[in-house]
Amino acid sequence: MARALVLGAGIVGVTMAYELWRDGHEVTVIDRETGAAEFTSFGNAGMIAPGHAYAWASPASPKILLKSLWRNDQALRLKPSLDPAFLRWMWKFWGQCSAERAAVNTRRKVRLCNYAQSVFHETRADTGVSHDANDGGILYLFRSQAAFEAANTKAEILRREGSDIGVLDADGIARKDPALAGCRDQFAGALFGGRDETGDCRMFTRNLASWLGERGVDFRWGVTVKALETDGDRVSSVVTDQENLSADIIVLSLGVYSPHLAKPVGIDLPIYPVKGYSMTVPVSGRNNAPAIGGIDEESLVAYTPMGNRLRVTATAEFSGYGVGHSPADFRHMTSVVKGLFPDGADYTRAEYWAGLRPMTPEGTPILGATSFKNLWMNTGQGHMGWTMSHGTGRLVADIIAGRKPAIPLDGMTL
């Protein structure tokens, strides 16, 4: 039995801890927050969605980002910065925006997402962890015929990798979710991810952490990692604000803060925060709340039913490490979701949140070994953290154990 230390207790860190526990290791998890899933995993979209595993860097992205400088309704939003880390990252992102690179990155993403979903189902069966699950699929809604047809063509890359992507007309949309019957004429059609699913990522993470704690995994809350100390080809100590810790296995899963810890020991992680906004509104006692999750694709506003709540998310904003927000940041998503479900939730009781996605230019995570024999990476899952997490945890655990990973890791290692 080896001593394993996981840095970070979001969905990625906790699933990593689960996989190391399965392999028989003595596992400790540390996080600066007061509990699991209190940062990036707190208010995400809640979608496990291989059917939406496209690379963000594409030929259309530069135009969208430039247009966002004077319009605030764009799916990608750019707030220019002179931060050298931002400029280096954006240069690399721009380099991934060709059609060829977008296709390669999308294939890698969907392959990982499909594998990760299969691992997730194993974990659910083994642990019984609850999370307001909804296995009814996800609707990808299109208002214009041109956008609908282009999306159906684009979806072939996902279908070739095994994703179940169906096609629906307006009546088919209403049959899949009767709550959309009143506005079905707004849509030219939809793609339907039949195996996609939704649920509360924070609830799952916290419940899995509790499940692991009952089985001996040591979670230490309120502990901030300050630095890594090295001795030759090993990390000799993880320096925190409370004590120094050592381990046979150390896994870095600190999301947007992973580069801050890695750079001083000579590891350059191309990860930068991309900010997202969400609101959560109660649906108890309301009429015509959505039955399944969906995305209004031309505004890129996503909605996810979670038990007696509705989660609404939007925007990918390149604006640094701040998590502040103002009412103006939620006006567009509120307008869109009210147009779809005017009586579906109590919008006067919305709770607002903003969080930071740890993005790489390619959109794929950074996994596996480093130049230090006891340090591994499981970070950079970006906007697909909930979808990818179970797969990346299993893959990194396999690498640590010397097992052959189940899928190729092309473009996902140092």
C-alpha positions in Angstrom: 0.0 0.0 0.0 1.4 3.4 -1.1 0.7 6.7 0.5 -1.2 8.9 -2.0 -1.9 12.6 -1.8 -4.4 14.3 -4.0 -4.2 18.1 -4.3 -7.7 19.4 -4.9 -11.2 18.2 -4.0 -13.3 19.3 -6.9 -15.0 16.6 -9.0 -11.6 15.7 -10.6 -9.7 15.4 -7.3 -12.4 13.4 -5.6 -12.8 10.9 -8.5 -9.0 10.6 -8.5 -9.1 9.8 -4.8 -11.8 7.1 -5.5 -9.6 5.4 -8.2 -6.6 5.5 -5.9 -8.6 4.0 -3.1 -9.9 1.3 -5.4 -6.3 0.4 -6.1 -5.7 -0.1 -2.4 -3.7 3.0 -1.6 -3.8 5.0 1.6 -5.3 8.3 0.3 -5.3 11.8 1.7 -7.0 14.7 -0.1 -6.3 18.4 0.7 -8.3 21.4 -0.3 -8.3 25.1 0.7 -12.1 25.1 0.9 -14.4 24.0 3.7 -15.7 21.0 1.8 -15.7 19.2 -1.6 -16.8 21.0 -4.8 -16.7 24.5 -3.4 -15.0 26.2 -6.4 -15.2 25.2 -10.1 -17.5 22.2 -9.4 -19.9 24.3 -7.3 -22.3 25.7 -9.9 -21.5 24.1 -13.3 -24.0 23.1 -16.0 -24.4 19.6 -14.6 -24.2 18.0 -18.0 -22.4 14.7 -18.8 -22.4 15.3 -22.5 -20.2 13.4 -24.9 -22.7 14.7 -27.5 -21.3 18.2 -27.0 -17.6 17.4 -26.9 -16.5 19.8 -29.6 -13.2 21.7 -29.3 -13.8 25.4 -28.5 -10.9 26.4 -30.7 -12.3 26.4 -34.2 -12.2 28.5 -37.4 -15.3 30.5 -36.0 -13.7 31.3 -32.6 -11.5 34.3 -33.5 -14.4 36.1 -35.1 -16.7 35.4 -32.1 -14.1 36.6 -29.7 -13.4 39.8 -31.7 -17.1 40.5 -32.0 -17.5 40.1 -28.2 -15.4 43.3 -27.7 -18.4 45.4 -28.6 -21.3 42.8 -28.1 -22.1 41.0 -24.8 -24.3 38.3 -26.3 -21.5 36.2 -27.7 -20.9 32.6 -26.6 -17.2 33.3 -26.2 -16.4 36.7 -24.6 -12.9 38.3 -24.5 -11.7 40.9 -22.1 -8.2 41.8 -23.2 -5.4 41.6 -20.7 -1.7 42.3 -20.7 -1.1 39.3 -18.4 1.8 37.4 -20.0 0.2 34.0 -19.1 -3.0 35.1 -20.9 -1.1 36.3 -24.0 0.9 33.1 -24.2 -2.3 31.0 -23.8 -4.3 33.0 -26.3 -1.5 32.7 -28.9 -1.6 28.9 -28.4 -5.4 28.9 -28.6 -5.3 30.9 -31.8 -3.0 28.2 -33.2 -5.6 25.5 -32.6 -8.4 27.3 -34.5 -7.8 25.7 -37.9 -10.4 23.2 -39.2 -7.8 20.4 -39.1 -6.8 21.1 -35.4 -10.4 21.4 -34.4 -11.2 18.0 -35.9 -8.3 16.3 -34.1 -9.1 17.9 -30.8 -12.8 17.1 -31.1 -12.1 13.4 -31.8 -9.8 13.2 -28.8 -12.3 14.9 -26.6 -15.3 12.8 -27.5 -13.3 9.6 -27.2 -12.3 10.5 -23.7 -15.8 11.7 -22.8 -17.4 8.4 -24.0 -14.9 6.4 -22.0 -15.4 8.6 -19.0 -19.2 8.1 -19.1 -18.8 4.4 -19.0 -16.5 4.6 -16.0 -19.0 7.0 -14.3 -21.7 4.4 -14.7 -19.4 1.8 -13.0 -18.8 4.2 -10.1 -22.5 4.9 -9.7 -23.2 1.2 -9.6 -20.4 0.5 -7.1 -21.1 3.4 -4.7 -24.8 4.2 -5.0 -24.0 7.9 -4.8 -27.0 10.1 -5.5 -26.9 13.4 -7.5 -30.4 14.2 -8.8 -29.6 12.1 -11.9 -31.6 12.5 -15.1 -30.7 9.9 -17.8 -33.2 11.2 -20.3 -30.8 12.7 -22.8 -30.0 16.3 -23.8 -31.6 18.5 -26.4 -29.4 20.7 -28.6 -31.8 23.3 -30.0 -31.3 25.4 -33.2 -33.4 28.3 -34.2 -32.3 28.7 -37.8 -32.4 26.0 -40.5 -28.9 26.9 -41.6 -27.4 26.4 -38.1 -29.4 23.2 -37.7 -28.1 21.7 -40.9 -24.6 22.8 -40.2 -24.7 21.2 -36.7 -26.1 17.9 -38.1 -23.2 17.8 -40.5 -20.7 18.7 -37.8 -22.1 16.0 -35.5 -20.8 13.3 -37.9 -17.4 13.5 -36.2 -19.1 12.6 -32.9 -21.2 9.8 -34.4 -18.0 8.3 -35.9 -16.6 8.1 -32.4 -19.7 6.3 -31.1 -21.9 9.1 -29.9 -25.7 8.7 -30.2 -26.8 11.9 -31.9 -30.4 11.9 -33.3 -32.3 14.5 -35.3 -35.6 16.0 -34.3 -38.0 18.4 -36.0 -40.1 20.8 -34.0 -42.8 18.2 -33.2 -40.1 15.8 -32.1 -38.7 18.4 -29.7 -42.1 18.8 -28.1 -42.4 15.0 -27.8 -39.0 14.7 -26.1 -39.9 17.5 -23.7 -43.5 18.7 -23.5 -42.4 21.8 -21.6 -41.1 23.1 -25.0 -44.4 22.5 -26.8 -45.4 26.2 -26.5 -42.2 27.5 -28.1 -41.4 24.7 -30.6 -42.1 27.0 -33.5 -39.1 29.0 -32.5 -36.9 26.1 -33.5 -35.9 24.7 -36.9 -34.9 21.5 -35.2 -32.7 19.8 -32.6 -30.0 17.3 -32.2 -30.7 14.8 -29.4 -27.9 13.2 -27.4 -29.7 10.0 -26.4 -27.0 8.8 -24.0 -26.2 12.2 -22.6 -27.3 12.8 -19.0 -27.5 15.4 -16.3 -27.2 15.8 -12.6 -25.8 17.9 -9.8 -22.0 17.7 -9.9 -21.5 19.3 -6.5 -24.0 16.9 -4.9 -22.2 13.9 -6.5 -18.8 15.1 -5.5 -19.8 15.8 -1.9 -21.6 12.5 -1.5 -18.7 10.6 -3.0 -16.3 12.4 -0.7 -18.5 11.4 2.3 -18.6 7.8 1.0 -14.8 7.7 0.7 -14.4 9.3 4.1 -16.4 6.4 5.7 -14.0 4.0 4.1 -10.8 5.6 5.3 -9.9 8.3 2.9 -8.6 11.3 4.8 -10.0 14.7 3.7 -8.3 17.7 5.1 -10.2 20.9 4.6 -9.0 24.5 4.9 -5.5 23.6 3.8 -3.9 25.8 1.1 -1.0 24.3 -0.9 1.8 26.8 -1.2 4.6 25.1 -3.0 6.3 21.8 -4.1 9.7 21.1 -2.7 11.9 18.8 -4.8 14.9 16.7 -4.2 16.4 15.3 -7.4 13.8 13.4 -9.3 11.2 13.4 -6.6 8.8 15.8 -4.8 10.1 15.7 -1.3 7.4 17.8 0.3 4.1 19.5 -0.4 4.3 22.8 1.5 0.9 24.0 2.9 -0.1 26.8 5.2 -0.4 24.3 8.0 2.2 21.6 7.6 4.5 19.9 5.1 3.3 16.6 3.6 5.0 13.9 1.7 3.7 10.9 -0.2 4.7 8.1 -2.6 2.1 9.3 -5.0 1.1 12.9 -5.5 -1.6 14.0 -8.0 -2.0 17.6 -9.0 -5.7 18.4 -9.5 -6.0 22.1 -8.6 -7.7 23.2 -11.8 -6.9 26.8 -12.7 -4.3 27.0 -10.0 -2.3 23.9 -11.2 0.1 26.1 -13.2 0.9 28.2 -10.2 2.2 25.2 -8.3 3.9 23.5 -11.3 5.8 26.4 -12.8 8.3 26.9 -10.0 9.4 23.2 -10.3 9.9 23.6 -14.1 6.6 22.2 -15.4 4.8 24.6 -17.8 1.1 23.8 -17.9 -0.9 25.6 -20.6 -4.0 26.1 -18.5 -5.8 29.4 -18.1 -9.2 30.2 -16.5 -12.3 30.7 -18.7 -15.1 32.2 -16.6 -18.6 30.9 -16.7 -21.8 32.1 -15.1 -24.7 30.2 -13.7 -28.0 30.7 -11.8 -30.0 28.2 -9.9 -33.8 28.7 -9.5 -36.4 26.7 -7.6 -39.1 25.0 -9.6 -41.3 23.6 -6.8 -44.9 24.5 -7.4 -44.3 25.9 -10.9 -45.8 24.8 -14.2 -44.0 23.4 -17.3 -40.5 23.1 -16.0 -38.2 21.2 -18.4 -38.1 17.5 -18.1 -34.6 17.0 -19.5 -31.6 19.2 -20.1 -30.9 21.3 -23.2 -28.8 23.9 -24.8 -30.2 26.8 -26.9 -27.2 26.5 -29.2 -27.3 29.9 -31.0 -27.2 31.7 -27.7 -25.3 28.9 -25.9 -27.5 29.1 -22.9 -27.8 25.7 -21.2 -30.5 24.6 -18.7 -30.5 21.5 -16.5 -33.3 20.3 -14.2 -31.9 19.1 -10.9 -34.6 17.8 -8.7 -36.6 20.8 -7.5 -34.2 23.2 -9.0 -33.3 24.5 -12.5 -29.6 25.3 -13.3 -29.0 27.8 -16.1 -25.5 28.5 -17.4 -23.9 30.6 -20.1 -20.8 32.4 -21.4 -17.2 31.5 -21.7 -15.3 34.7 -20.7 -11.6 35.1 -21.1 -11.1 37.6 -18.2 -8.5 36.3 -15.8 -8.9 34.9 -12.3 -11.7 37.0 -10.9 -15.0 35.4 -9.9 -17.0 38.5 -9.3 -20.3 39.1 -11.1 -23.0 41.7 -11.6 -26.7 41.6 -12.5 -25.8 42.5 -16.1 -23.9 39.2 -16.5 -27.1 37.2 -16.1 -29.6 39.3 -18.2 -29.0 37.4 -21.4 -29.4 33.9 -20.0 -32.4 35.0 -17.9 -34.1 36.4 -21.0 -33.4 33.2 -23.0 -34.6 30.7 -20.3 -37.7 32.8 -19.6 -38.5 32.7 -23.3 -38.4 28.9 -23.2 -40.0 28.3 -19.8 -41.9 31.4 -18.7 -43.7 29.5 -15.9 -41.1 26.9 -15.4 -39.3 28.3 -12.3 -39.4 31.1 -9.8 -37.0 33.5 -11.4 -37.4 36.0 -8.6 -35.5 33.6 -6.3 -32.5 33.0 -8.4 -29.1 32.3 -6.9 -26.2 33.6 -8.9 -22.6 32.2 -9.3 -19.5 32.6 -11.4 -16.7 30.1 -11.7 -13.4 29.4 -13.5 -12.9 26.5 -16.0 -9.3 25.3 -16.3 -8.9 25.3 -20.1 -6.1 24.2 -22.3 -5.9 25.6 -25.8 -6.8 22.2 -27.2 -9.7 21.6 -24.8 -8.2 18.3 -23.7 -6.8 17.7 -20.2 -3.2 17.1 -19.1 -2.7 13.6 -17.6 -0.1 11.3 -16.3 3.6 11.3 -15.4 6.0 14.2 -15.0 9.7 14.4 -14.7 9.3 13.7 -11.0 8.8 10.0 -10.1 6.1 10.6 -7.5 4.2 13.4 -9.2 1.3 12.9 -11.7 -1.1 15.3 -13.4 -4.9 15.1 -13.6 -5.9 18.7 -14.5 -7.1 21.0 -17.3 -10.5 19.4 -18.0 -12.0 22.8 -18.9 -15.7 23.0 -19.6 -16.0 19.2 -19.6 -14.8 18.5 -16.1 -17.9 16.7 -14.9 -18.0 14.6 -18.1 -14.3 13.8 -18.2 -13.5 13.4 -14.5 -14.3 9.7 -14.0 -12.3 8.7 -17.1 -9.3 10.8 -16.3 -9.2 9.5 -12.8 -9.2 5.9 -14.1 -6.6 6.7 -16.7 -4.2 8.3 -14.3 -4.7 5.5 -11.8 -3.8 3.0 -14.5 -0.7 4.9 -15.4 0.4 5.0 -11.8 -0.2 1.3 -11.4 1.7 0.5 -14.6 -1.5 -0.7 -16.5 -2.1 0.1 -20.1 -4.7 3.0 -20.3 -8.0 2.0 -22.0 -7.8 4.7 -24.6 -5.0 6.5 -26.4 -3.6 9.6 -24.6 -2.5 11.4 -27.7 -2.2 15.2 -27.0 -3.1 14.7 -23.3 0.3 14.2 -21.7 3.3 16.4 -20.9 
